[in-house]
């Protein structure tokens, strides 16, 4: 795992914060999110986990035009940056998205377009350093998109493909990309929803991420049993698949 500051994009993310806490000891941690002045509790958590210093940065993922200048400043102020965790995103409302094109576009913009923008900027900055770890959160929802959440799933499908290609492009540069394919995570984002089979918790996802970073793996499934399950899922007839729940 690369030494240096930890940058968390999505400073309120449950999973992202769990990862940051596990990496914080002796490092500078940068929490980037909207309303960054209200990140006192999150900053206190990573400080309690052993962070040497905590910076809070105002960051709106959807403001893609601002990404290059902002990230350049973050790297200059906190660098060298060892690990970047890209943990922002929205689940959206599938039923609303089917009626409201603006909402559908909002989900895809945050979960795909904004991710492409920030990952391109981050890859450039990390390559200039000559080292660094980049953590990208995909989802099994994007591996075969289901009717029950096809807007969110389509965004994750695009992100998975982009991150896979980016990881290959970074090979040999000193920059390592870890693509995380998780299933249903029981947490704030899915509150009120019935857990799917093979669900996990933010702690379990964070443990898997940190373990994979230490082993320099390029992909990790959470839980691991989802990998063979989704190999089989690709063979399910479409007439059956379209009735699958979220």
C-alpha positions in Angstrom: 0.0 0.0 0.0 1.4 3.4 -0.9 2.5 5.8 1.8 1.2 9.4 1.9 -2.0 11.2 2.5 -5.4 9.6 2.3 -7.9 11.5 0.1 -11.6 10.6 0.6 -13.9 12.0 -2.1 -17.3 11.7 -0.5 -16.4 12.6 3.1 -19.7 11.4 4.5 -19.7 8.0 2.9 -20.1 5.3 5.4 -17.9 2.9 3.5 -15.4 5.6 2.6 -15.0 6.7 6.2 -14.5 3.1 7.4 -11.7 2.7 4.8 -10.2 6.0 5.9 -10.3 5.0 9.5 -8.4 1.8 8.7 -5.7 3.7 6.8 -5.5 6.8 9.0 -2.7 6.0 11.4 0.1 8.5 11.1 -1.2 9.9 7.8 -2.8 13.2 6.7 -6.5 12.5 5.8 -8.4 14.8 3.5 -12.2 14.7 3.7 -13.8 16.2 0.6 -17.5 16.8 0.4 -20.2 19.5 0.0 -20.8 21.5 3.2 -17.3 20.6 4.3 -17.6 22.9 7.3 -20.1 20.5 8.8 -17.7 17.5 8.7 -16.7 17.8 12.4 -17.9 14.4 13.4 -16.2 12.7 10.4 -13.0 14.6 11.1 -13.1 13.5 14.7 -13.5 9.8 13.7 -10.4 9.7 11.5 -8.5 11.7 14.1 -9.4 9.2 16.8 -8.3 6.5 14.4 -4.7 7.9 14.5 -4.6 10.5 11.7 -1.7 12.9 12.0 -3.8 15.7 10.5 -7.2 16.1 9.0 -8.1 18.6 6.2 -11.6 19.4 5.1 -12.2 20.4 1.5 -15.3 21.8 -0.2 -16.1 19.4 -3.1 -19.2 19.1 -5.3 -18.7 16.0 -7.5 -21.3 17.3 -10.0 -19.2 20.5 -10.7 -17.0 18.7 -13.1 -15.4 21.8 -14.5 -13.9 22.5 -11.1 -12.3 19.1 -10.7 -8.8 19.8 -12.3 -8.1 23.0 -10.4 -9.4 21.7 -7.1 -7.6 18.4 -7.2 -4.4 20.0 -8.2 -4.6 22.3 -5.1 -5.4 19.3 -2.8 -2.4 17.4 -4.1 -0.2 20.5 -3.6 -1.5 21.1 -0.1 -1.6 17.5 1.2 0.8 15.6 -1.0 2.2 13.3 -1.7 -1.1 11.5 -1.8 -0.9 7.8 -1.2 -4.5 6.5 -1.4 -7.5 8.1 -3.1 -10.9 6.6 -2.2 -13.6 7.7 -4.6 -16.8 7.1 -2.6 -19.4 9.6 -3.7 -22.6 8.6 -5.4 -26.4 8.4 -5.2 -28.8 5.5 -5.4 -31.6 7.6 -6.8 -35.3 6.6 -7.0 -35.9 4.1 -9.9 -39.7 4.8 -10.1 -39.1 8.6 -10.2 -36.4 8.2 -12.8 -38.8 6.3 -15.1 -41.1 9.3 -15.1 -38.7 12.2 -14.7 -35.8 12.3 -17.2 -34.1 15.0 -15.1 -33.8 12.6 -12.2 -32.5 9.8 -14.4 -29.9 12.2 -15.8 -29.0 13.3 -12.3 -28.3 9.7 -11.2 -26.2 8.9 -14.2 -24.3 12.3 -14.0 -23.2 11.7 -10.4 -22.6 8.0 -10.6 -20.9 7.9 -14.0 -20.1 11.3 -15.7 -18.7 12.9 -12.5 -16.8 9.7 -11.7 -15.1 9.7 -15.2 -14.2 13.3 -14.8 -12.6 13.0 -11.3 -10.9 9.6 -12.1 -9.3 11.2 -15.2 -7.9 14.1 -13.2 -6.8 11.8 -10.4 -5.0 9.4 -12.7 -3.1 12.3 -14.3 -2.0 13.7 -10.9 -1.0 10.3 -9.5 1.0 9.4 -12.6 2.8 12.7 -12.2 3.7 11.5 -8.6 4.8 8.2 -10.0 2.8 6.3 -7.4 -0.5 6.0 -5.6 -3.5 3.8 -5.0 -6.9 4.6 -6.5 -10.0 2.9 -5.1 -13.2 2.8 -7.3 -16.5 1.5 -6.1 -18.5 -0.4 -8.8 -21.4 -2.6 -7.9 -22.8 -6.0 -8.9 -25.8 -4.0 -10.0 -23.8 -3.0 -13.1 -22.6 -6.5 -14.1 -26.0 -7.5 -15.5 -28.5 -4.7 -15.2 -31.8 -5.5 -13.7 -35.2 -4.0 -14.5 -35.7 -3.1 -10.8 -32.8 -0.6 -10.8 -31.7 -0.1 -14.3 -30.9 3.6 -14.1 -28.4 3.1 -11.2 -27.3 -0.2 -12.6 -26.5 1.3 -16.0 -24.4 4.0 -14.4 -22.4 1.4 -12.5 -22.1 -0.7 -15.7 -20.4 2.2 -17.4 -18.2 3.0 -14.4 -17.1 -0.6 -14.1 -16.0 -0.7 -17.8 -14.3 2.7 -17.5 -12.4 1.8 -14.4 -11.4 -1.6 -15.8 -9.9 0.1 -18.8 -8.3 2.9 -16.7 -6.7 0.3 -14.5 -5.1 -1.4 -17.5 -3.9 2.0 -18.8 -2.2 2.7 -15.5 -0.4 -0.6 -15.5 3.4 0.1 -15.3 3.0 3.7 -14.2 3.4 3.1 -10.5 -0.3 3.8 -10.0 -2.5 1.0 -8.8 -6.3 0.9 -9.3 -8.5 -1.3 -7.1 -12.0 -1.9 -8.5 -14.5 -2.9 -5.8 -17.6 -4.9 -6.8 -19.9 -5.0 -3.9 -23.4 -6.4 -3.5 -26.2 -4.9 -1.4 -24.6 -3.0 1.6 -26.8 -2.6 4.7 -26.3 1.1 5.7 -27.6 4.6 5.4 -27.9 4.6 1.6 -30.1 1.5 1.6 -32.1 2.3 4.8 -35.7 1.0 4.6 -34.9 -1.5 1.8 -35.1 -5.3 2.3 -31.5 -6.7 2.3 -30.6 -8.8 -0.7 -29.0 -12.2 -0.4 -25.3 -12.1 0.4 -25.6 -8.6 1.8 -22.6 -7.0 3.6 -22.0 -4.1 6.0 -19.8 -1.0 5.6 -17.2 -2.6 8.0 -17.1 -5.8 5.9 -16.6 -3.8 2.7 -13.9 -1.7 4.3 -12.0 -4.7 5.5 -12.1 -6.3 2.1 -10.9 -3.0 0.5 -7.9 -2.6 2.8 -7.0 -6.3 2.5 -7.1 -6.0 -1.3 -4.9 -2.8 -1.2 -2.3 -4.6 0.9 -2.2 -7.5 -1.6 -2.1 -5.1 -4.6 -5.2 -6.8 -6.1 -6.9 -5.1 -9.0 -10.4 -6.3 -8.2 -12.3 -7.4 -5.1 -15.8 -8.8 -4.8 -17.7 -8.2 -1.5 -18.6 -10.8 -0.4 -16.4 -13.1 -2.5 -19.3 -15.5 -3.0 -20.9 -13.0 -5.4 -18.3 -13.7 -8.1 -19.4 -17.3 -8.9 -23.0 -16.3 -8.4 -22.8 -13.6 -11.1 -21.0 -16.0 -13.4 -24.1 -18.1 -13.2 -26.4 -15.1 -13.3 -25.2 -14.2 -16.8 -26.9 -17.5 -18.0 -30.3 -16.8 -16.5 -32.9 -16.3 -19.3 -34.0 -12.7 -19.8 -37.7 -13.6 -19.1 -36.6 -14.7 -15.6 -34.0 -12.0 -15.1 -36.4 -9.1 -15.7 -38.4 -10.2 -12.7 -35.4 -10.2 -10.4 -35.6 -7.8 -7.5 -33.2 -5.0 -6.8 
